[in-house]
């Protein structure tokens, strides 16, 4: 990796793709082994045998997260996580606006698990909700998720 004087520092190195619509980092392998949490680099180590798998897609996901049994607690926000089945890396989470709407385009086709949850705020968050959606290449899918404030977190 160029541009770093003296090479990579020791520790965990995370890779990401940004500002490249349609390209999604699928997984990272080192010496044929899938890396779940970035690349571990030891002091002075020469990093070799790295393979980065990138997918390209033109699918779109639109969604709405609604809140039942009360308003969104002060200081809390809705968070949506998107994971493609069979992949080890999460896709960059979409932003959720004040109405609960989110939008992601440039996704590769396949099956995705979408999780909606509430983060922040002082109240106990409700249980996250999950839904699976299958995206066709070039297609658009709409999802509706409901967070029930009356359902507390799992014990």
C-alpha positions as CSV (number, residue, x, y, z in Angstrom):
1,X,0.0,0.0,0.0
2,X,1.7,3.1,-1.2
3,X,1.7,6.5,0.4
4,X,2.5,5.5,3.9
5,X,6.1,6.3,4.9
6,X,7.7,3.3,6.5
7,X,4.7,1.0,5.5
8,X,1.7,0.0,7.6
9,X,1.7,0.4,11.3
10,X,1.3,-2.7,13.5
11,X,-2.3,-3.5,14.6
12,X,-5.5,-4.1,12.7
13,X,-5.8,-2.6,9.2
14,X,-9.3,-2.1,7.9
15,X,-10.0,-1.6,4.2
16,X,-13.0,0.2,2.8
17,X,-14.4,1.3,-0.6
18,X,-15.9,4.7,-0.6
19,X,-17.4,7.0,-3.2
20,X,-17.5,4.3,-5.8
21,X,-21.2,3.8,-6.6
22,X,-22.1,0.2,-7.3
23,X,-18.9,-1.3,-5.8
24,X,-19.2,-3.2,-2.5
25,X,-16.3,-4.8,-0.5
26,X,-17.4,-8.4,-0.2
27,X,-14.6,-10.0,1.8
28,X,-10.9,-9.9,2.4
29,X,-8.7,-13.0,2.4
30,X,-5.1,-13.5,3.6
31,X,-3.3,-16.6,2.4
32,X,-6.7,-18.1,1.5
33,X,-8.3,-17.5,4.9
34,X,-11.3,-15.1,5.1
35,X,-10.6,-12.2,7.5
36,X,-13.5,-11.4,9.7
37,X,-12.2,-8.1,11.2
38,X,-9.5,-6.5,9.1
39,X,-5.9,-7.5,8.6
40,X,-3.7,-8.1,11.6
41,X,-0.2,-6.6,11.0
42,X,2.8,-7.4,13.2
43,X,5.6,-4.9,13.8
44,X,7.9,-4.9,10.7
45,X,5.8,-7.6,8.9
46,X,5.7,-7.7,5.1
47,X,2.1,-8.0,4.2
48,X,1.5,-10.5,1.4
49,X,-1.1,-13.0,0.2
50,X,-4.0,-10.5,0.5
51,X,-7.0,-10.9,-1.8
52,X,-9.8,-8.3,-1.8
53,X,-13.1,-9.4,-3.3
54,X,-15.3,-6.6,-4.6
55,X,-18.8,-7.0,-6.1
56,X,-20.6,-4.6,-8.4
57,X,-24.3,-4.1,-8.6
58,X,-27.1,-1.8,-9.8
59,X,-29.9,-2.8,-7.4
60,X,-31.8,-0.4,-5.1
61,X,-33.2,-0.8,-1.7
62,X,-35.8,1.6,-0.3
63,X,-37.2,1.4,3.2
64,X,-39.2,2.9,6.0
65,X,-38.7,2.2,9.7
66,X,-41.8,3.1,11.8
67,X,-42.0,3.5,15.5
68,X,-45.0,2.0,17.4
69,X,-46.2,2.7,21.0
70,X,-44.6,6.0,21.6
71,X,-42.2,8.6,20.0
72,X,-38.6,8.0,19.4
73,X,-36.8,8.7,22.7
74,X,-34.9,12.0,23.1
75,X,-31.3,11.7,21.9
76,X,-32.0,8.4,20.1
77,X,-31.8,7.6,16.4
78,X,-32.8,4.8,14.1
79,X,-29.9,2.7,12.8
80,X,-30.2,0.3,9.9
81,X,-27.6,-2.5,9.3
82,X,-27.4,-4.3,5.9
83,X,-25.6,-7.6,5.5
84,X,-25.4,-9.6,2.3
85,X,-25.9,-13.4,2.9
86,X,-22.7,-15.3,2.7
87,X,-20.5,-12.3,3.0
88,X,-18.3,-11.4,6.0
89,X,-18.4,-7.7,5.8
90,X,-21.3,-5.3,6.5
91,X,-22.3,-2.9,3.9
92,X,-22.0,0.8,4.8
93,X,-25.2,1.5,6.8
94,X,-27.6,3.8,5.1
95,X,-28.6,7.1,6.7
96,X,-32.1,7.1,8.1
97,X,-33.9,10.5,8.0
98,X,-36.3,12.0,10.6
99,X,-39.3,10.3,8.9
100,X,-37.6,6.8,9.1
101,X,-36.8,6.6,5.4
102,X,-33.6,5.1,4.0
103,X,-32.3,4.5,0.6
104,X,-29.3,2.4,-0.8
105,X,-28.4,2.1,-4.4
106,X,-25.6,0.4,-6.3
107,X,-26.0,-2.9,-4.4
108,X,-25.0,-6.3,-6.0
109,X,-27.9,-8.7,-6.5
110,X,-28.6,-11.3,-3.8
111,X,-30.2,-11.9,-0.4
112,X,-29.7,-9.3,2.3
113,X,-30.6,-9.3,6.0
114,X,-31.8,-5.8,7.1
115,X,-31.8,-5.0,10.8
116,X,-33.4,-1.9,12.3
117,X,-32.6,-0.7,15.8
118,X,-32.6,2.3,18.0
119,X,-29.3,3.6,19.3
120,X,-28.7,6.4,21.9
121,X,-31.1,8.1,24.2
122,X,-31.8,7.3,27.8
123,X,-34.8,4.9,27.4
124,X,-34.3,1.2,27.1
125,X,-34.3,0.4,23.3
126,X,-36.8,-2.0,21.9
127,X,-35.8,-5.3,20.3
128,X,-34.1,-4.9,16.9
129,X,-36.2,-6.1,14.0
130,X,-34.8,-8.1,11.1
131,X,-36.1,-8.8,7.6
132,X,-34.6,-10.6,4.6
133,X,-35.0,-9.2,1.1
134,X,-33.8,-10.5,-2.2
135,X,-32.5,-8.0,-4.8
136,X,-32.5,-8.7,-8.5
137,X,-29.8,-7.1,-10.6
138,X,-31.0,-3.6,-11.6
139,X,-34.2,-4.1,-9.5
140,X,-35.7,-2.1,-6.7
141,X,-37.1,-3.6,-3.4
142,X,-39.1,-1.7,-0.8
143,X,-39.1,-2.8,2.8
144,X,-41.1,-1.7,5.9
145,X,-39.8,-2.4,9.3
146,X,-41.6,-1.6,12.6
147,X,-39.8,-1.0,16.0
148,X,-42.2,-1.5,18.9
149,X,-41.2,0.6,21.9
150,X,-43.4,-1.7,24.1
151,X,-41.0,-4.6,23.3
152,X,-38.0,-4.3,25.6
153,X,-34.5,-5.6,24.9
154,X,-34.0,-9.4,25.1
155,X,-33.0,-10.5,28.6
